[in-house]
Amino acid sequence: MMKEWISKIGKKGKGNEKDKQEAYNSQYLTHQFTDNLNYNLECVKQEIGHNWDVHFREFNLGRTGIRSVIIFVDGLSDKDLIDKHIMPSLMVDFSAEYKQNLPYLKGSISKEFIKNEVLSISEIEAVRSIKELASKVLTGSTALLIDGSLDALILGTTKLKTRTIEEPVSEALVRGPRVGFTESLSDNTSLLRGSGEIENLSLVKFQVGKRSKKDLVVTYIKDIVDPELVQEVESRIKKIDIDNVPESGYVEQLIEDNYLSPFPQVQNTERPDRVIAALMEGRVAILLDGTPFALIVPVTLSMMLQSPEDYYERWIPGTFIRMLRYLAAILALFTPSLYIAFISFHSGMIPTKLAISIIGTKSGVPFPALIEALFMEIAIEILREAGLRLPKPIGPAMGIVGGLIIGEAAVQAGIISPVLVIVVALTAISSFSIPHYSIGITLRILRFPAMLCAATFGLYGVILFFLLMASHLVKLKSFGVPYLSPAVPYRLSEWKDLMVRMPLMMMKRRPKMMHTKNPIRKG
C-alpha cells in the first residue's frame, strides 16, 4: 500500500511538473519582448538558435552606441539585399540627424525613425512575441532587434529559388498561351493580374497548416461571383485542420463535398487562361504557395471534358473535337465490359460473320473473356504507370514498346485473342484523349467494376452499372452546384456549351447555375 501511495504521489508530481513545463513553454513562446536586448536575444536563441542555418549578426546602430542584432536564415533570405541595402543603412552615421530631428535619449532610438528615415526597403512589420518572430524568420524574413525597443522589426527579404515560367506539361495545347503557373504564389498571382486589366479581381489571402504554415489565395471577380459561394469557399478553407499542406491536392480533398465519390469535385489546372475563363463565369479559384496547380470550384462533369482549345478554334472544329472527346470517354469506360457481355452472354447479337471470326480467334484460349480482359487491362495500367515514373527520354518508348511486346507475346502464346488486343488498344487510346487527368483516372477505375458487372449479368449488368453511376452523378454536387448541370437540372438554353460549342456571339449569358450578379457577358 505504501509503495502504491508513493508511486501515485510520484506520478502526480511528474504530471504537475509536465503541466508546469507546458504552461511555461506556452508563456515563453508568446512572451513579449522587453527593452533588454540580451534577454530578447537569449529567448530567440533558445527558440531557433539551434538551427545551423540561422545567423545572428550583432553591430552598433548608426554609431549611436546602441547594440542591435539582425537574424536571418541562410538560403531563404536575400543576402545581397541585406549586405547592400539593410546593413549599410543601419551602420551609417545618422546620430547627428537623429538628434536634430527627434528628442534624443542616450541609449535609445525610435523605431519610427528607423522605419521611416533609415531603412530603404518596402516591407517592414513590427512584432512583439518570440513566436511571431520565429515564424517570420524561418520563412525568409530578417528580424531586427534593437536594444531599448519593445518591438522587433521584420524586414521582407524572402528570396526563394523558383523555376522560370514554362508551358504547362499536363495540359498541352496546339493553339493557346504558352505560359503556366509555377511554384511561386507571387508569380501565379502576377500571371492572373497580367492576363488583362480585370476590374474587381479580388485576391484574398489565408494561411493553412498548423505546423508548416503556407499562404493560400482565394481569387474571384467581385462584381460577378455569388457572395454565398465565396463565403462557402472561405468557410471550408478556414476549417482545414492539418499539420502541413504540401500541395493543392490536400486542399482539394479537404474541401470537396463527397470524399467517397470516385468523381473529382474540384478542378485542378496549370493554365492561367483556364482560371481566368472560370472566373469570368462566376467561379472561384484557389492558389497555394509551393504548387503550380490551381483549383477551380464549383465544377461540373462537362467542364472535365472540355479544353481551352475548344474556344480558341472556330466553333465547327471545336464542336467536332468535343463530341469526339465525349465518344472517347464512353469507349474508355464501356468498351471492355461490352466485349465481355457480348462474348460471354449475347453472342447471338453479334453479326454472323463477325461472330465466326471472333470464335475462330478464341479457339485454344484457355481463359474466359473476363480473365483475358483483366489480364490485358492490368498490364496496360502497369505499363502506363511505369511510363510515367521512368525518366522522360525512355518513358514513352517503354509504354509503347512494352504494350506491343506483351500483346504480341500473349497472342502468340494463346493466352488472349487478337480481338481483345484491339479492344484494349481502343480503350487505351480513348482514355488518352481525356483532357483532364483526374477524370481520366476515374474512368480507368470504374472500367473494372463495369467489367465485373458484365461478367456477372451480361449486357443487363452493364446497364445496371450505368444506372447506378447515373444516379450517383445526379445526386452529386460541387459547392451546391449539380455535377451534371446543365443536363440535370435540364436547361436547354445552356446546352450551347455542353456537348456542342456554339458560336461565341450566341453565348451571351453566364451559366444560370452560378447565380452570378451580372448574368450577361459584356464589357
N, C-alpha and C positions, 0 to 999 in steps of 0.2 A: 504493500500500500504506500509505504514511504517513497519507494522508487518511482511508482506511477505519479505520485504527487509532485516529486521533484522534476520528473520528465515533463509534466504538464506546465509547471512553472517555467522550465527552460524554454519550451516551445512558445509559451505565451510571451516570454521576454524577447525571443527571436522575432516573433511576429510583430511586437511593438517596435523593435529596432528597425525591421524592414519597412514598416509603415512610416516611421520617422524619416528613414533614408529617402523613401519615395516622396514624402512631403517636402523634404529638404531640396531634393533634386528639382521638383516642380517649382519651388520658390526660387531656387538658384537660376533656373533657366529663364524664368520670367522676371527675374530681378532687374530693376532699372539701374542704369549706370550712375555712379557718383561723380563728384568733381575731383576724385583722386585717380590719376592715370595709372599708378602702379596697381591699385586694386582692380580697376577695369581691365587692364592688360592681363593680369593673372586669371581673372574669371574667363576671359576669352581663350587664353591658352589652355585652360582646363577643359574647355568645351571642344575646340577644334585644333589646338596646338599639336596634338599627337599625329596629325596628318603631315606626311613628309613634303607634300606639295603646297602647303600653306606657308607663306612667307610673311615675316614681320620686319618692317623697316622703320627704325627709330631715327629721329632727327629733330633739330631745333627749328621752330616755326618762324620763318621770316626774320631771323636774327633778333627776335624779341626775348630769347632765352626760355621760351615756353616749349616744353617737351611735347612731341607728337609722335604718332605711330600710324603707318598705313599697313593694312593687312590685305593680301590678295592671294589668289590661287594660281600657281604656275600652270600655263596651258589653257586656262579658261579666261584669264584677264588679258587685256591688250597691254603688253609690256611697253610697246612703243608709245602708246598714249600716256602711260604712267611716267616713263622716263623723259619724254619730250615736252609734255604739257602740264602734268599734275605736279611732279616733283620740282621742276624749275619755278613754277608759280608759287609753291608753298615755301621754297627756301630762299627766294629773292628777298632782299631787304626792303620790307614795306612798313617797318616800325614807325618811321617818321610820318608817313602818310596816314597811318592808323591813328597816331597821337594827335595829328592835326584835325582829322575829321570826326573822331569819336572820343568821348571821355576815356582816358586810359587809366586802368588799374594795373599795377605791377603784378605780373604773373598771370594775367587773364586776358582773354581776347574774345570778341564777339563772333559767334558762329555766322551771324548775318553778314558780317564783314567778309568772312572767308567765302561764303556762298556768292555774294553779290559783287565783291571787289577783287578777289584773288583768283578763284578757280575759273577757268575758261572752258568748262565742259557743260553740256546741256542737261544731263541727268544727275540731279543731286537730291537726295532724300535724307531726312533726319529720322533716326530710330532711337528707342530708349531702352530696349532689352537685349540681353545676350542672344536669346532665341532668334529675334529678328535679324540681328547682325550675322549670326552664323548661317541662317538661311540665305541671306543675300550674298555673302562672301563665297559660299560653296556653289553658287550658280554663276560666278564670274565677276561679280561686282567687287569694288575696292572699298574698304572701310577706312575712315579717317578718325582716329581718337586724338583728342586734344586735351591736355592737362587743364583742369579747371572747368571743362564743359560737361554738362549733364547729358549731352546727346552725342551719338556717333553719326558722322556723315557718311552716307552710302553713295559712291560715285559710280556712274554707269560706264563700266569698262569691259563689259562682256564681249568676248570675241571668239565665237565658235567656228571651227573649220567645217565648211559645208561644200557640197559639190555644186557645180555650175548648173544652170537651168538647161535641161535637155528635153528631148522628145519623150513622151510617156512610153514606157516599154509595154505595159499591159493593155493599152488602148491605141494601137496604131491606126492611122488613117491615111488614105491616099490623098485626100484634099481636106485641108483644115490647118489650124495653127500648129506649129511645131514646138510648142512650149508646154511644160508640165510642172507640177508642183515639186518642191524639194523638201528636205527635212527641216528647213528653217521656217519657223512660223512667220517671221517678218518678211521673208521673201515671198511666201504664199499670199499674205495679205496685200503686199505690194503688187503682185500679179493680178489680183482682183481689182485693186484700185486702177491699175494700168490698163485694164480691159476697155476702159472708156470712162467718160465723165458721167458716172451714175449718181443721179440725185438720190438723196436719203438712203444711201448704202450705210447700214449700221454694222459695226463690229463691236461686240460685247465680250469682254474678257472674263474668264473664270480660271480657277485653279483646281486641278483634280489630282488625286493621290494623297494619301495621308503621310507616308514617309518620304517618298520621292515626288515632290510637287512638280507638276507640269502645267504650262499655260495652255488654255483651250479658248478658242474664239468661236462664238456663235454669230453668224452673219445673215442678214436679211435686208430686204428693201422696205423701209419703214412705211411708206405710203401705199404699198401693195399687199404685204403679208397680213394674214389674220392675226390679231393680237393674242387670241386664245391659243393659237398654235405656238407662238413664241413663248408664252407662259408655260405651256406644257413641256416644251423642249428644255427650257431653263430649269423647270422643276425637276425633271428626270436627271439632268446633269448634276444638280445640287445634291441629289440623293445618292450619287456614286460614292460608295464607301469601300475603298480598296487601297492597299499599300502603295501600289505602283501601277501606272497606266503607260506601258511602253509603246503601244501602238493603238491607232484608232479602232482596230478590231475589238479591243476591250470595251471601248465606249459603245460601239455598235451592239455588242452582246448585252451590255448592262442597261440600255435604254429601249431595246426593242419591245414590242407588245407581247409577243408569244415566243418565248425561248424554246419551246418544244416543237415548233413548226420547222420543217426542213427548208422552207422558203425564206430567203433573206427579206427582211422588212426595212432595211436601211441600205441605200445605195452608196457604194464607195467608188471614188474616181480620182485619177491623177490629173484630169484635164480642167484647167480654169474655165474654158469655154463651156463645158458641160455644167459647171457650177453656176456660171452667170445665167445660162439659159434656164436653169431650175429656179434661180432667184427671181427671174422675170415672170415666172409662172406663179409666184407667191409661196415658194418653198423656202426652207431654212437649211443652211449649210453649216457644218461643224468642222473646224480645222484644229488639229492638235499639233503641238510642237514636237518635232522629232520624227515625223512621218510624212511622206508625200501624198498619202491617201486622205482626201476629204470625204465627209459623209453628207448625204443629202436625205432629208426627210420632209414630208412623207413620200413614199414611193408606191408605185403600182406595178403589176406584172408586165404591163405593156412597156413601161419605162425600161425594164430589164432587157427587153428585146429590141430596143432602139439604139441607134448610133448617131452621134453628132453629124456624121457624114450624110445622113438621110436628108438633112436640111440644107447642106452645102451644095448638093446636086439638085438638078431640076426635079419637079415633082413626079414625073413619069418614071425615070430610073430609080428615084428614091422609093416610090411605091413598089416597084417590081422587086427591088432588093429586100425591102422589108417583108413582103409576102413570102419570098424565098426563105427568109430567116424564120418565119413562123412555121413554114413547112419543115425546115430543118429541125426545129425544136420538137415537133411531133415525131419525126423519124428517129431522132436521138432517144426519145423516151419509149416509143412503142414498137419499133421495128423488130428487135429480138423476141419480144413477147408474142407478137403476131406470127412470127415464124414458128415458134413453139406451138402456138394454138392450132395453126393450120396443119402442121406436120403431124401432131400427136392426136388431134381430135376431129378436125374438119378437113381432112384430105379430099373429101368429095367436093368441096367448094373450089378447089384448085383446078384450072383448066387441064384437060386430059393429057395433052402433050407435055405440059409443064410438069404435071404430076409424075408422068412416066420418067421424065428426065431426072427429077429430084430423087425418085425411088432408085433409079439406076446409080446415081452418085452416092446414095446412102447404103448401098449393098456392101456388106462387110464391115460397116461401122458398128462397134460393139456397144456403144453408149446411146441412151435415149437423147432426144433433142435438148432437154433441159441441161443435162450434164455437158453436152457439146457446147451449148451456148455459154454456160457458166465458165467453162474452161477458157474459151476464147475471150470472153469479156474481162475476166480477171487478168488474163495475160496482157490484154491491151491496156488495162488500167495500170498494171505494174510497169509496163514499158513507158506509158505516159509519165508516171511519177519519176521513173529513172531518168527520162529525158529532161525533166525539169531540174533535177538535183545535180546532174552531171555538169561539168564545165561547158560553157556556151559553144565552143567550137565543135565538140563531139556530141552534144546533147541531141540536136535534131537528127544527125546521122544515126545515132543509136536507136531512136524511136522508129525511124523508117525501116532501116535495115533489120532491126530486131523483129518488127512486125512481119516483114516479108519472109524472113527465115523461119520464124515459128509457124506461120500459116502454111508455108510450103511444106515444111517438115511434117506438120500434123496431118496434112492431106496425104502425103506420100506414105505415112505410117498407117493410114486408115483409121486414125482416131476421130477425125471430123470429116464432114462432107464439104466439097468445094462450094456448094451453095451457101453454107453457113459463113464461109470466109467472106463471100460477097456481102452478106447481111451485116456482119460485124464491121467490115470496112466502110459500108454505107453509114452505119451508126456512128463510127468514129469521126468520119468526115463531117457528118451533120453536126455533131457536138462541137467541132472546131469552129463552126460558123456562128456560134452564140457569142454576141459581143461582150457580154458581162460574165466574168469568170465565176462569180458566186452562184448565179442561176445555172450556169453550166455544170457546176459540181452537184447542185440539187437534182438536175435531170439525170446525171450519171448515177446518183444514189437511188433515185426512185425507179430506175430501169430494172433493178434486181427484184424488188417486191412485185413489180409488174410481171416479170418472168415467172416467179413462183406462182402467182395467181393464174397465169396462162397454163402452167404445167398441171395445176390442180383442177381447174374448171374449164379450160379451153377458152374459146372466144368470150364466153359468159364471164369468166374470171377477169379478162381484160376490161370488159365493160364495167364490171363491178368495181375494179380498181379505179377506173376513170371517174365513176360516180362518187366514190369516196374522196378522191382527190379534189373533185369539183366542189363537193360540199364543204370540204375544209377551206378551200380558197374563197368560197362565198362568205364564210364567217370571218376570215382573216382580215385584220385591219392594220394599217400603219399610221400611228398617231391619229386615230379616229377616221382615217380615210379608207374606204373599202378597197381591198387589194385588187379586185377585178374591175374597178371603175375605169372607164365609163360603161363597160359592158354590164356590170351589176353594181349599183342600180343602173337601169337602162337609160342612157341619154344619147339619142340618135344624133343630136346636134354636135356632140363631141367625138363622133366616130370619124371626123375629118382627119384625126391624127391618131388613129388606133392601128388597124391593120393596113390602112392606106395612108398616104401622106398627100393631102390635097394642096393646091397652090397656096402660097403664103398669103396672097391677098384675100383668100376665103377664110383664113383662120384669124378672125378679128377679136375673138374673145379668149380670155384666160379660162382654164378649167373651172367649172362651177363647183367641183368638189373641194376646191381650195378656199372658198368663201373669201375671196380677196376684197380689199377695199375698193380697188379700181379694176372692174372686170374687163375693161376694154383695153386692148393693146394699142397704145398710142404714145406719142412723144410727150 
